[in-house]
Amino acid sequence: MPNRLAAERSPYLLQHADNPVDWLPWGEEAFAQARAEQKPIFLSIGYSTCHWCHVMAHESFENPAVAAVLNRDFVPVKLDREERPDLDRVYMAYVQQTTGHGGWPMSVWLTPDLKPFFGGTYFPPGDRHGRPGFVTVLNAITRHWREQREKILAGADEVVAALRSRSRGTVEGPAREVAGQPAPAETLPEAASEALTKAFQYFHEAHDSTWGGFGGAPKFPRPSTLNFLFRMAALQGRKTAIGVEMAKMAVFTLRKMAEGGLQDHVGGGFHRYSVDEQWFVSHFEKMLYDQAQLAVSYLEARQATGVEAYAWVARDIFTYVRRDLTHPAGGFYSAEDADSLLAETVGRVVPDEPQAEHGSSGGFALPHKTHAEGAFYVWTKDEIDAVLGADAAFFCARYGVKPGGNVEHDPQGEFKGKNVLMQRQSLAATARDHGLDAPAAGEKLLGCLEKLRAVRARRSRPHLDDKVITAWNGLMISALARGAQVLGDRAYLAAATRAAEFIRRELCDEAGGALYRSWRGQRSGVAGFAEDYAFLIQGLLDLYEAGFEIRWLQWAERLQAAMDAQFGDPARGGYFNSRADDPHVIVRLKEDHDGAEPSANSVAALNLLRLDWMTGLPGARDRAVKTIEALRPQWTAMPQGLPQLLCAIELVVDAPRTVVLAGDPAAADFQALAAVVHEQPGPRRALLCADGGAGQQWLAARRPYLAEMKPLGGRATAYVCENFTCRAPVTSPAALRAELGFSGK
């Protein structure tokens, strides 16, 4: 019989609706039950495409014996981290501080007033290899709750106090603490210079000169690091020694990622991370936020190098997202799972008799294995031969396909006899070895990939998390808008526009100016978080600069006002993750790390500076500076932890450049000038349109100097403005290129 999760809309919660565990969703009903029964809450946090979440679910939450213990002694609560990122960060901070690591599934035990007192990540069902199993942990916690409850409650109070005081400026607290705070010893430009140098040194020393990336296995794509390197390279100058080195590290990392198994060579897009240092064997889930940010990184590589191969990688990402992650109405889905049905189980009935997986299960019966990580993506050589025939040898040489499989380190035995596709040989070398010229080899390769894509489409696909998340859609809108700018493809602009219209229609309360977090058939009741506002505002600013529709700038201003009101810290500066009116958030944190996604504070600082340049939004620059100063302890001590914020800091300490294009945005001569602006990654640039109509009037009311900017001689005209001065207008792409300091095309 389904539990209380059956009424939820989250795909992750629905995955657990048939568990024998009496799950409740996060909310007052669960908390009231815990208070009434004086039981601790077992909080399980994960997401629908999480591999180890599936493992723990199969091993423990689907097991009646484990469920009986949970139901008897605890109030079990399930939470989708993608629906409540603010809560996830609070309890993850606790788990990381107490265990030294984090991840999902996250398992946290709470007092009835939601204070954590024990936590971890994945627990096996039974004791194994000297590690206590899940039931052992549950029984121990129950015993301590009965015998030492006062000690547990006192410890939980200390935990919350520690979370509140872990770093001044990143948690809520009384404003009086700010009054006596001494002024920083260094000016912002001085501290910024030191931090930028320190970050460059860190990334230079951590860079893997053989395989790319920073550090060893497992390797995660971290686009904010690449953003920092590209921006600093543009700032230093493309031909300076430091500029060359920064761009080289970023470009080399992107090349190695694209060659490796991290990229889905058949279907496009990128997997979550690589378990090895070579970007070879991936953790195969695909997240929308990775696709969006990596598309921008490859576009920047194309701008920095002029190498068309990076543009093709970006196009492959866009093709994948538009084909497989797009709702018919225009919004973008969240993710695809790492796991999928094994080919040998398709069409047959799985036996009911249980068998043990991963060795001893500690006495618990586990189901037959019907799913495996990466099953949708890997190939046997026989499959390749059958699909490609005479072209198989060519393809196998290119991608390192072997008869017995090419995965040598396979502790779980999931890839026995299987091949993960990785570009082991350059296309030029493969062409030479097979007697082909470059164009013929390229055509042959595309034909092989198309055949494999058609065959793979008949396999059982991984689970699709079809939530539409506002924040991640904002990132994808940015990426597509940038794609339209750099690649000149208006289809990308159309896709970004449809997504923005979807978010405005389905996830925005126009009357109150509020965003909601997610949509699945209908919008959820969860209000948006700081990252939803920040990422969407960024997307709207990029969308304006791609298509010059003034409605996007107008909406961005309104959203920024709402973000300031709901999440801003007027005393210390910066933005809390969650709203002030949520009684169930034990402490409001400010995100102070740019990880798989940039922090809301980093993006907000950049947005505020752009709004200052573009619309003259009152107080925007001051709020950007206060956001940066609120996190000064973090970015001065460990600047490598906030590479996206470092980009904002760089923008503060020097004067911006604004390019104003006067004319009709739909005209060919206007678009030719706009294309020049995006040829190279120029530093500190905003782009505005003087269209002679309502858009220019709205902007000129905020930036009066725009009022008189007009096309000259009936031709689209560019005005380059810097340090409160505009240079002589130009009307040709070559002249604009010279004004921007770009080398000849």
N, C-alpha and C positions, 0 to 999 in steps of 0.2 A: 504494500500500500504506500503511495507516495507520501513524503513528509511535507513540511510547510514550505519547502523551496519550490514546490510545483507551481505556486502562484506567481513566482518571480519571472522577470524577463531576461535576466542575465544568463547567457549561455553557460557560464561557469557554474552558477547556482543550479541551473536546470540539469547539468550533468550529474548532480548529486541528489536530485529529487527522489530517486528510487532507492537510495541507500537505506539500510536498516537503521542508520543513525537518525535520531530525532532532531535533525538540523532545524535551526531557526535562522532567518536572515537577521542581519544587524539591525537593531531597532529596540524600541521601548518594550515590546512584548517580551523579548528575550531578557532584557535587563530586569524587568519587573519579576519575571520568574526566578531569576538568580537571587534577587533580594528576598522574595517570599520564601524560597526553599533554602536560602543561605548556602548555596552551592557556588563553587567557582565556575567561571565561564571558560570553556575551551574554544578559543578563537582560531579558526583555520583560514588562512588567507592564501589565495592563489589566483590563477586565471585559466581560461578555458584551453589555451594552447600550450600549457606548461607540461613538459614531459614528466618531470618528477612528481608533479601534482597527480598525474594519472597513475603513476606507480603507487604512491601512497594510498590513493583512492582504491585501487584494485586490491592492494595488500591488506588494508586496514578498514577503510570506511565501507567497503562492500562485504566485510566479514561479520556475520552475526555475533560471533563471540566478542570481537572487539567492540562492536556497536553496543552490546549489552553493558559493557563496563562504562563506556562513554555516557550512555543514557541514564545509568543508575547514579553516577557520582558527579556529573557535570551538566551544565547547560551548553550544548554544542551549538556554535554559531559559525556560519559560513559567510565569508566576505570576498567579493570580487575586487581585487586590488585595482583593476582598471576602472571600476565604478567609484571607488573611494581611495584615490591616491594619497589623500591627506592622512587618512588613518593608517594606511600601509606604511607611510614614512615615519609616523610616530612610533609604531610598534616595531618597525625594522630598526629604528635607531636604538631601541631597547635591546633587541636581539643582538645587534652588532656589538654594542657596548659590553654585553654580558657574556657573549660566546666568542667574539672575535671574528665572526663571519655572518653572512646573511644569505638570503635567497628564498626561493619558493619551491615547495609549499612552505609557508611560515606557520609555525605552531606556537601559540602564545596562550598562557593561562592567566586569567584576569580575576581580580576580586569582583564582587557584584557591582562596585562603583567604577569598574573598567580600568583599574590600575594593574599593570602587569607585575607578576611575581616569578614567573618562570617562562622560558621560551627556547625555541630552537627552530630547525627547519624540517628536513625529512627525518622521520624515525622509521626503522624497519618494524615489522609487526611483532617479531620476537627477538630475544637476545641473540646476537651473533657477533663473532669476532671481537669479543670483549666489550661490545657496545650494547647498552641496555635497549631493549625493544620498547615499542610503543606502550604495550600493556604494562610492562614493568614500570615505565615512567608514570603512567596513569595511576597505578596502585600506590606508588610512592607518594605522589602528590596528594592523593586522597587521604593517606595516612597522616601526612604532615598537616593537611588542612584540619583534620579532626583533632590532632594532638597539639599543634603549635600555631593555631590560627592567629593569635594575637601577634606573634612574631612575624608571621607572613604579612599581616596587614600593616605592621610598622615598617617592614621592609619595602612594601609597595609604595607607602608614602615617601620613603627615601628615594625610591626610583623616580617618582614624578618630580620630586625636588631636584634631583640630579639632571633630569631632562630639561627642566626649566633653567637651570643655571649652567648648562654645559658650554654655552658660548654667548657672551653678551652681544646683543644686537640681532641674534637669530631666533630668539624666543620672546614670547609676550612677557610683559612685566610692567610694574608701575613706572610712569614717566619720570618720577623724581630721581630715578637712578641716572638719568641722562644729565641732569643739571650739574652734578658735581664731577662729571666725567672730564678728564683733562683733554685738551686739544692734542691731536696727533703731532708728534715731533717733526714729521716731514710733511711738506706740502704734497698735494695730490700728484702733481707732475713728477716730483722727486720719487715718491713711493711707486708711482706707475713705472718709471724708468727702471727701477730696481726689480720690480715684479716681472716686467716683460723680459728683462735679461735673464732672470732666474728661471722663468718658464722655458725660454729657448734652450738654456743649458740643460735643463732636466730632459726635455724631449730629445735633444741631440744625444745625450748620454744613454737614454733608454731606447733609442731607435735601433731596430733590428736591421742591420745593413744587408743581411742575406735574404730575409723573407718579408721585410717591411713590418709595420706596426711598431708598438712601443711596449717592451717587456716580453715575457715569455708566455707559454701556454697556460690556460686557455686565452685565446686572443679575441677581443671584442672590437668591432668597428666603433669608433668613438668620433663621430663627425665633428663635434665641437673642437677637438684637437686639430683636425684638418682645417676647419674654418679659421682657427687662430693662426696656423702656419701660413695659409694663403693670404690672410689679411696683413700679417706682419711682413711677408715677402713683398706685397704691393707697397706697403709703407716704406720699407727699406730701399726699394728699387729693384726691379727685375734683374738688373745686371750687377748689383753689388754682391760681394762675397756672401754676406749673411742672407740677403734676399734669395740668392741662388740656392743656398743650402736649405733654407726653410721650404721653399717650393719643391726642392728635390726630395726631401723626406716625405712630404705629403703625396707627391705624384707617385713615388716609388711604392708607397704603401697601397695606394689605390690600384696600381697596376698589379701588384701581387695578390690583392684581394680579388680582383676581377679574373685573374688566371686560375685561382684556387677553387676548391669545392665550395667555398663560401657563396660563390655566385651560382645560381641555377642556370647553367649554360643552355639548357633545353627550353625552359619556360620563362626565363628572365627573372629579375629580382634577386634579393640577397637573403640568406639565412641569418639567424640571430647571432651566432658566434662560432668560432672554430675551436675544437678541443685540442688541437695541436698548434705548433708554432708556424706551420706552413700554410695555414688557411685551407687545409685539405679536408679533413672530416669535420663536418659541421654539426652543430645542434640545429636541426633542420626546420624549426618553426620560422615563419616569416611574419614580421611585424610591420604594420603600416609606417610606424615612426622611423624605422630603419630605411625603408624604401624612400621616404620623403627626404630624409637628411642626406643619404648617400647619393641620391640623384643630384642634389645641389653640389655635393663634393665633386662629383664627376664633371658637372658643368664648369666648376671653377678650375678643375684640371684642364679642361678643354680651353678655357680662357687663358690660363697661365702658359700653356705649351703650344697651343694651336694644333695639337695632335687629334685627329678626328676620331681615333679609337675611343677616347673618353666620352665623346658625344654619343657614340653608339651604345656604350654601356648605359648612359642616362636614358637613351631612347628605349632600351630593353626594359629598364625599370618602369618607365611610363607605360609601355605596352602591357607589361604584366599587371600593373595596378588597374589600368583601364579595362583590361579583359577579365581579371579574376577578383578584384577587390572593389568593384564599383557597383553601387546600388543603381537600379534603373532610373531612379529620380535624381541621381547625381552625387550623393554622399559616398564616402569611402568606408569600407569595412575595416575591421581592426586587425585581423591576423588569420593566418592558416597554421594548423597544428604541425608539430614535428612528426607525430605518429600517424600511421595509416594502416589499413587492413593489409595483411600479408596476402600476396597473390595466390598462394596455395590454399587459403581459407575461403576465397571468394566462391560463393555458390554452394558451399557445403555446410552441413550442420555441425557446430562445434560440440564435442561430447560434454556431458554434464560432469563426468568424473574429474575431480580436481587433481592437479599435479603441482609440485613445488617448482618455483622459479628461483634463480640466483642461489642455488644451494639450499641449505637448511632454512626453513621458514619459522623455526622456533615452535613447531607444533601446529601452525596454522595452515589450513588448506588454501591453495591459490589456484586461480583458473588457468586453463590452457592459454597459451600465448597466441592471440589472434592478430595483434597489432605489433608493429615494430617502428622504431624511430627511423625515419628516412626511407621507408619501404617504397614510397611513391617515386623517389628520386634516383634510386640506384639501379644498376643494370648488370646482368650476367653477360659474358661475352657471347654466349649462344643467342641471347636476345638481340644483341647488336648485329650479329651476323645475319640473323633471320630477317631483320628489318632492312638492313642496308645492302646486303648481298655483296656485289663486287666492290662497293665503296667502303666496306667495313674495315679493311686494312688501313685505308687512309684515315678514317675517323679514329680508329683505335690507337694509331700512332700519335695522332694529335692530342688525345685525351688520356693516354696512359692506361688503356683498357687491357686487362690480362685475363687469360683463360681461367685461372684459379681465383680471380679477384685481386684487387690492388690495395686493399686495406690490411696492412701488416699488423698494426696494433688494434686489436678488437677484443677487449676483455669480456664483453657480454656475448660475443659470438653472433652479433646481429648482422654482420656484413660478410659472413662466410660465403665465398664464391661470388661476391658482388663487387661491383666497381663504382666508385665515386668519380664522377667526371672532373678532371683537372687538366688544364692546358700544360701538358708535359713537354710539348715541342712547339716551337713557333710555327706559324702558318707558312712562313717562307721556307723553313727547313722541311716541313711536311710536303710542301709543293715540290721542292727540289727532289726529294727522295722518290716521289711518285711521278716525276716527269711532267709536271704541270707548271704553267706560268701563274703569276699571282692572281689575275682576274678569274681564271678557270678554277683555281683552288678555292677562292672565296665563294664562287657560285656553288661548287660541289659541297663545301662545308655548310652553307645555308640550306641546301637541299637535304643534306643528312639530318640536320637539326629539325627541319620541318617534318620529315618522316617520323623521327623519334617523338616529336611533340604530338603528332596525331596518334601514335600507338599509346603513348603514356596517358593521353586523355581518356583512354578506355579503362585505365586502372581505377581502383577505388581511391578517390581523392581524400586528402587529409581534411579533418574537420575545419569548417570555416566559422570563425567568430564574426557574426554579421552585425555586431553592434557598430553604430556610427558614433565615434567619440569626438567631441568638439575639438579638443586640443590637437589630436593627431590629424584631424581634417585640416586644421589651420596649418600644420607643417606641410601637408600635401598640397594645399593651395599655394603656399610659398614655392614649393618645388616646381609645380606646373607653370606658375607665373614666370619663374626664372627660366624654365625650359623654353617658354614662348619668347623670352627676351634673347637668350643666347643662341637658340637654334632657329629662331624665326618661324616656328610652327604655330600657326593660329589655332590649330586643334587643341593644343595644350592650354591656350588661353580660354578656349570655350569650356574645357573640362574644369578648369579652376573656377570659372564663373558659375557654372552649374553647381559646383560644390558649395560655393559661398552662398548662392541663392537657397540651396537646400538647408544649410545651417541657419540662415536667417528665417526661413519659413518654419522649420521643424524644431529648432533648438534655441530660439531666441524669443523672449517675451518683449515684444517691441514697446508695449505700453510702459513696462517698468525698466526696460533696458537690461534685463537679466539674461544670462546664458544658462543653459542646462548641460549637464555632463554628457549624456548619451541618449541615443535613440535606437529603438529596435521595434519597428512597426508603429510605435508611438514613443514620445519622449519619456524618459524616466522622471521620477519625482526628485532626483538628486540634482541640486543646484550646482552650477559650474564652480570650478576651483580657479585659483590664480593662474595656473598653467593654461586653462581653457581660454581665459581672456588674453593672456600674453601671446600665446601661439596664434590665436585667431587674428589678433590685431596685427601681428607681423605678417600673416598671410594677406590681410587686406591691404597693407601698405605695399607689399610686393605686387599684388593684383592691380592696384592703381598704377604702379610704375610700368606694368606690362600693357594695360589697355586704356589707362587714363580716364576711367569713369569716376567722376567725382563722388558718386554715392559711396564708394568704398572708403575714401578718406573721411567722409562725413560719419560713416558708421564706426570707423576706427576711433574717431574722437569721442563718440558717445560711449563706446566700450571702455575706453581708457578712463573716462570719468567714473563709470560704474566700478571698474577695478580699483581705482583709488579709494572710492567710498567703502567698498566691501572688504578689501584685503590690505589696504595701506596702513603703515605704521607712521602716523604723523610725528611721533616723538623721535624715533630712532631712524626712520627711513626704511625703505624696502617694503616687501609684501609677504604677508603670511600665506601659507598654503591654503588654509581654510577660513571660512567666514567666522566672524565674532559671535554669531547668534546660534551656533551649534552647541547645545549643552553636553553632547556626548563626545566631544573632543577634549581629552584630558590636558593637552597642552598644544598651543598653536605654535608651529615651527615655521621658520623661513628656510626654504631650500637653499643650501649653501654649497652645492656641488653640481657640476655639469657632468652627468653620467651618460647613460644610453640616450636620454633626452636632456636637453639643456635645462637649467633651472629657470623657473618663472622669473626670478629676480634678474638673471642675466639677460633674458629676452626683453623683459620690461624696460630695463635700462636702455637697451638699444632702441626699443620702440619710442621711448620718451624723447630721446635725442633726435630721432627721425621726425617725430611729430613737431618738435621745436623747429627744425629746419624747414619742414614742408608747409606747416600751417601756422607756425608761431603760437602753438597752444600755450596759453599762459601757465607759467610755473613748471612746464615740462622739463626743461633743463635742470632746474633746481631739484626736482624730484628724482631725476636720473642720478645726479651727483649724490643726493642723500642715500639712494639705493646702493650706490657703489661704496660710500663711506660706511654704511651699516655693515658691510661685509669685509671691511678693510682687514680685520684680524685674520680672516681666512685667506684672502688673496695675497697678503704680504707674507704669511707664514708658508703657505703651500699654493702658489699661484697655478701650478699645474692642475689643481683640482677645479679651477674655475676658468678654463680657457675661453669660454664664450663671454664671460664677464670682462676678461682682459680686452676683448675686442671693443666693448663699450668704453672701457677706461681709455683706450687709445683714442677713441672718438672725442672724448671730453677734453683732452689736453691739447688738441690742435684744432685749427679752424676748418669747418666743413667746406666742401665744394658743392655748389648746386648747379645743375644744368637745367635750363628752361628751354623747352622746345615750343615754338610758336607755329601754329598751323592746324590743319585738320589731321587728327591721329589716324584716320583711315586712308590718307593719301600716301602714294608711293614715296614722295620725296620726304615726308615726315618720317615714315618708317625706315628709310635709308639712314637718316640722321640718328634715330633711336638705336638702330643696329650698331652704329659706331660706338655708342656709349657702352655697349655690352661686349665689345670685342675683347677687352682685357679687364682684369679685376682691379679697377681703379680704387684708390683709397678715399674714404670720407666723401661719399657722393650721394646726393639726393637728386631725384629726377622729377620735374614738374612739367605740366602742359598748359600753355596759354592758348586755349582753343577759340578765343574770341566770343565765347558764349557764357552759359551759366556757370560752368566749371571755373573759368578764369575769374568771373565776378566774385564767386565764393572765396577763392584763394586770395584775390586782391584785397578783399575786405580784411584779411588777416595779414597778408604780406603786400603792402601797398605798392612796392616796387614792381610787382607783376602787372599792374594795371596798364602800363604803356608798352608792354612787350607785344610786338606784332610781327607777322611775316613781312619780309622785305621783298619788294618787287614781285609779289604774288608767289613767292617760294617759301617753303618751310624754313624756319630760321632758328639757330641755336644761340643761346646766350649762356656763357659760362661765368659764374659769379663766385667770388671767393674773397674773404676778408672784407665783406661789405662793399665790394666793388665788382661791377660786371665789365667784362672785356667787350671789345667790339664784336658785334654779332657776325655770325658766319652762316652761309647757306649751302655749302658743299660738304659731303662726307670727308674729303681730304682735309679741308680747312678745320673741321671739327676735330679730326684726328690729331692734327698738329696742336690745336688749343689744349687738348687733353694730355698731350705729351706721349701719345701712343706712337709706336714705330709704324712704318708703312705696312699696309696689308699685302 
